[in-house]
Amino acid sequence: MKALDGIRARISWKTTGPAIFLVFTSFVWYIFTYLMFNEIVDNLELPQTAILLYSAYFISLAIAAIVGGKIFPKIRVKALEVWIFLGSFTTILLSVISIESFVINGLISILLGISIGIGLPSCLSYFAELTKIENRGFGGGIIWSLVGICALGFGVLFVTLSQWEMIILLTIWRIFSGLVFTFLNRKKKKIPLNNEPSYLELIRNKDILLYLFPWIMLTIINFAEAPIIELAVGPDFFMVLSMTTWVLVGIFAIIGGYIGDIVGRKKVVIAGFVMLGIEYAAMSTFPNSLVTAYMFLILDGVTWGLLFSVFFMSLWGDLGEHHIKEKYYVIGGLPYLLANFFSVLIKPIAIGIPLSAAFTFATFFLFLAILPLVYSPETLPKKKIEEIELKNYLNNAQKIREKYA
């Protein structure tokens, strides 16, 4: 009960509940819709056609995110409601993809990319607007803990249900989330808009670049190494690794978000990069060791739990604290969303890549990525950190006084 009271004290559910629900359900939908798309396209067994379909999907996603970041803020809530139901329509279209029509397959790939990219930055911005900066990490942790829990359940269904059944389930999930979100927002007041920087201003901002370059390197390494890790540990263990990772994300996301709201985002992010560097260093030294594989499994889940809640959810909103945040999340979100393409490109040639060299390469660039983070600014205001430290000190002093009274 005390833990629940603590969560209630940190999060105003009446205010932030709709945003937490929206982001959580949207990421579950995105993750498994893409996995469904991936499985269907790969089953076409036409490598050149598959690459074109993936290219159409990722290009349309990127363009849609950039455009959505510009047009969604003015009508954010209504636009998000339309976006959710658009997603349910494109999900059901996955059942039409077949080996017979490249044109139809291409159109579906483009529509799916648009339906994901155009609203996701505004979805994240909506969350950031409704949360206080000192509680944003914890709110992001709650979201990714829910995502981790649901991902485990959906993962089991993904391997047991047929493609058609999974498509229907994801369509129903999206329609359900749209109906609930619309109901929760029926009396919400419009959020006033702040300043809106241009994309050029943002990519020239030193503070953003110091976080963006390491994030790009991390996402590329993560997705490029995935097919190589699958070869190293075998497909069965890789499936166990993936499922366990989501369980650990569900556990450590909320912990990472809570810590990020106390000590700041920067320390949590650097800790995450160090842990990733250690796991890849171990894999490069002992690529065929079962102990190393289990260590990788644990560290990967813990690290992504920390990074999802702090780096993905909180940091970009912090950087845009006094501005319209869509474009900040476009810049911060696209590296993760687009890096999936590296898995597609690497998978056919993964068998020819030496394991030790691949993991050594990853280790080098992960530790190299820490250097910009060392010089990056802390996005949680120093005043907030000092207030939290003082509050904790007073609470501890009160407990000691009560103990010896």
Order of alpha helices (4+ residues) and beta strands (2+ residues): alpha-alpha-alpha-alpha-alpha-alpha-alpha-alpha-alpha-alpha-alpha-alpha-alpha-alpha-alpha-alpha-alpha-alpha
